[in-house]
Amino acid sequence: MYAVIATGGKQRRVEAGQRLQVELLEAPQGAEVTFTPVLLVDDGMVLSTPAELASVSVRGRVVGETKGPKIDGFTYKNATNNRRRWGHRQRYSTVEITAIAKD
């Protein structure tokens, strides 16, 4: 059984026991989180309508927090002495999917 969940503006395919990195969640380490399923496949049976997915829950546990790679940027405009360096490093929550339940 697997599900497709929506989190952080993205959709991810998950299975029970899988660990994945999602955009930072405002939850402490060890907290239970629930995700909204977009699609559920169970032994060839596909549930995809909102009425069918109303009884499905995808639960996970926050394992930790990590950072992505550093992104360096530089903007420049010719002949105006306009230069700017900037950087960004995205923070992620590591989540372990504990259960995909169909009630």
Rosetta silent file (secondary structure, phi, psi, omega in degrees, C-alpha in Angstrom):
SEQUENCE: MYAVIATGGKQRRVEAGQRLQVELLEAPQGAEVTFTPVLLVDDGMVLSTPAELASVSVRGRVVGETKGPKIDGFTYKNATNNRRRWGHRQRYSTVEITAIAKD
SCORE:     score description
SCORE:     0.000 S_00000001
   1 L     0.000  134.557  173.941    0.000    0.000    0.000 S_00000001
   2 E  -140.164  162.732 -179.776    1.256    3.447   -0.824 S_00000001
   3 E  -136.416  157.192  171.929   -0.145    6.967   -0.813 S_00000001
   4 E  -110.081  121.462 -176.754    0.615   10.269   -2.457 S_00000001
   5 E  -112.094  158.081  176.076    0.619   13.089    0.086 S_00000001
   6 E  -111.193  124.240  177.305    0.696   16.876   -0.273 S_00000001
   7 E  -154.613  134.298  177.622    3.131   18.801    1.918 S_00000001
   8 L    64.577   29.216 -179.756    5.043   22.027    1.420 S_00000001
   9 L    78.167    8.172 -179.542    3.458   22.716   -1.972 S_00000001
  10 E  -127.904  162.223  174.960    4.743   19.404   -3.327 S_00000001
  11 E  -115.373  137.185 -177.531    3.372   15.893   -3.690 S_00000001
  12 E  -131.559  142.833  175.262    5.359   12.853   -2.549 S_00000001
  13 E   -89.568  124.870 -175.683    4.796    9.105   -2.896 S_00000001
  14 E  -131.498  154.958  173.463    5.169    7.428    0.526 S_00000001
  15 E  -131.084  160.589  179.379    4.940    3.980    2.083 S_00000001
  16 L   -62.934  136.070 -179.681    4.800    2.923    5.722 S_00000001
  17 L    89.189   -7.188 -178.030    8.262    2.907    7.323 S_00000001
  18 L   -80.962  143.699  173.734    9.750    5.308    4.770 S_00000001
  19 E  -107.452  136.684  179.245   11.803    8.331    5.826 S_00000001
  20 E  -145.436  158.650  177.310   11.625   11.497    3.774 S_00000001
  21 E  -101.902  124.883  176.737   12.628   15.144    3.950 S_00000001
  22 E  -120.158  163.228  177.872    9.818   17.676    3.714 S_00000001
  23 E   -58.767  152.440 -169.199    9.912   21.441    4.022 S_00000001
  24 L   -50.419  126.806  176.564   10.252   22.585    7.617 S_00000001
  25 L  -101.587  142.742  177.778    7.263   21.693    9.811 S_00000001
  26 L   -83.674   62.932  179.735    6.485   23.677   12.949 S_00000001
  27 L  -137.705  140.249  179.147    6.549   20.544   15.097 S_00000001
  28 L   -72.532  165.510  179.070    9.108   19.455   17.702 S_00000001
  29 L   -62.832  134.300 -179.509   11.205   16.341   17.319 S_00000001
  30 L    90.409   -3.993 -178.068    9.201   13.198   18.116 S_00000001
  31 L   -78.369  149.395  175.672    5.823   14.843   17.427 S_00000001
  32 E   -84.690  136.264  176.755    3.104   13.068   15.444 S_00000001
  33 E  -129.137  151.700  176.118    2.035   14.787   12.212 S_00000001
  34 E  -119.004  146.142 -179.189   -0.729   13.985    9.744 S_00000001
  35 E  -118.759  152.514  178.059   -0.642   14.584    6.009 S_00000001
  36 E   -87.742  120.323  179.448   -3.448   15.069    3.525 S_00000001
  37 E   -78.010  142.472  177.427   -3.556   12.195    1.050 S_00000001
  38 E  -104.411  -28.990 -177.155   -4.094   12.984   -2.627 S_00000001
  39 E  -154.536  144.907  176.476   -4.120    9.377   -3.843 S_00000001
  40 E  -135.519  130.973  177.180   -4.108    5.929   -2.234 S_00000001
  41 E  -120.667  120.969 -178.663   -3.257    2.634   -3.930 S_00000001
  42 E  -131.844  106.464  179.795   -4.047   -0.567   -2.032 S_00000001
  43 L    51.986   45.947  177.585   -3.572   -3.909   -3.822 S_00000001
  44 L    85.409  -10.993  178.104   -4.455   -2.435   -7.213 S_00000001
  45 E   -91.230  124.819 -175.461   -7.477   -0.515   -5.907 S_00000001
  46 E  -106.440  126.325  174.735   -7.025    3.236   -6.430 S_00000001
  47 E  -110.452  122.300 -176.351   -8.786    5.801   -4.233 S_00000001
  48 L  -139.192  -12.194 -179.390   -8.557    9.327   -5.598 S_00000001
  49 L   -84.653  154.048  179.628  -11.826   11.215   -5.103 S_00000001
  50 H   -58.706  -33.421  178.666  -12.302   13.480   -2.062 S_00000001
  51 H   -67.049  -39.695  178.925  -15.204   11.329   -0.840 S_00000001
  52 H   -71.980  -35.164 -176.773  -13.054    8.179   -0.910 S_00000001
  53 H   -82.336   -5.797  179.800  -10.051    9.916    0.692 S_00000001
  54 L   -64.350  -26.612 -178.542  -12.109   11.338    3.575 S_00000001
  55 L   -98.749    7.932 -177.994  -11.592    8.088    5.500 S_00000001
  56 E  -104.408  137.260  176.094   -7.848    7.783    4.778 S_00000001
  57 E  -131.963  139.406  176.643   -5.170    9.093    7.128 S_00000001
  58 E  -118.573  116.616 -177.571   -1.395    9.225    6.683 S_00000001
  59 E  -114.317  148.571  178.720    0.508    9.665    9.933 S_00000001
  60 E  -145.015  171.709  179.906    4.183   10.278   10.528 S_00000001
  61 E  -127.658  132.385  178.927    6.662   11.120   13.264 S_00000001
  62 E   -73.863  119.911 -177.500    9.190   13.972   13.101 S_00000001
  63 E   -92.406  -37.575 -178.422   12.635   12.384   13.430 S_00000001
  64 E  -176.743 -167.909 -178.707   14.812   15.473   13.120 S_00000001
  65 E  -134.615  136.653  179.709   15.751   18.582   11.218 S_00000001
  66 E  -133.091  171.564  176.744   18.383   18.992    8.492 S_00000001
  67 E  -120.101  145.889  177.681   19.642   21.669    6.136 S_00000001
  68 E   -83.261 -172.761 -179.610   19.922   21.499    2.373 S_00000001
  69 E   -71.641  153.767  178.571   22.851   22.630    0.247 S_00000001
  70 E   -75.942  132.452  177.092   24.022   26.232    0.293 S_00000001
  71 E  -112.976  121.596  179.384   22.887   28.255   -2.709 S_00000001
  72 E  -104.280  136.186  178.917   25.010   31.310   -3.569 S_00000001
  73 E  -130.187  157.778  179.964   23.656   34.081   -5.729 S_00000001
  74 E  -146.844  126.353  175.351   25.027   37.254   -7.204 S_00000001
  75 E  -112.509  144.855 -174.384   23.167   40.104   -8.874 S_00000001
  76 E  -149.463  135.569  172.627   24.947   42.695  -10.969 S_00000001
  77 E  -123.737  128.589 -174.341   23.898   45.656  -13.076 S_00000001
  78 L   -67.751  140.728  171.711   26.397   47.102  -15.505 S_00000001
  79 L    64.715   15.188  178.605   27.632   50.706  -15.164 S_00000001
  80 L  -124.053    1.711 -177.097   25.625   51.466  -11.991 S_00000001
  81 L    56.972   35.792 -178.990   27.925   50.037   -9.296 S_00000001
  82 E  -107.583  104.445  179.632   25.025   47.816   -8.240 S_00000001
  83 E  -134.629  142.500  179.177   26.274   44.460   -6.911 S_00000001
  84 E  -151.418  128.562  173.638   24.765   42.159   -4.334 S_00000001
  85 E  -102.187  141.752  177.870   25.709   38.746   -3.024 S_00000001
  86 E  -145.812  158.928  179.392   23.114   36.575   -1.338 S_00000001
  87 E  -142.110  159.566  179.253   22.831   33.044   -0.056 S_00000001
  88 E  -148.629  142.800  175.389   20.146   30.634    1.003 S_00000001
  89 E  -139.510  110.313 -175.347   20.077   27.323    2.829 S_00000001
  90 E   -73.651  139.766  175.883   16.709   25.556    3.051 S_00000001
  91 E  -100.169  139.784 -177.983   15.729   23.813    6.282 S_00000001
  92 E  -126.825  150.772  170.142   13.969   20.439    6.132 S_00000001
  93 E  -101.682  134.019  174.743   12.167   18.212    8.608 S_00000001
  94 E   -93.117  123.199 -174.625   12.943   14.497    8.418 S_00000001
  95 E  -122.485  136.477  173.393    9.718   12.535    8.831 S_00000001
  96 E  -105.720  125.175  179.728    9.183    8.794    9.190 S_00000001
  97 E   -76.191  119.550 -177.077    5.820    7.569    7.906 S_00000001
  98 E   -94.664  -34.834 -176.894    4.345    5.400   10.656 S_00000001
  99 E  -156.384  143.183  168.740    0.953    4.423    9.255 S_00000001
 100 E  -120.112  107.951 -173.517   -1.299    4.649    6.233 S_00000001
 101 E  -114.263  136.177  175.367   -4.758    3.791    7.511 S_00000001
 102 E  -113.166  105.563 -174.689   -7.962    3.257    5.608 S_00000001
 103 L   -80.471    0.000    0.000  -10.836    3.506    8.120 S_00000001
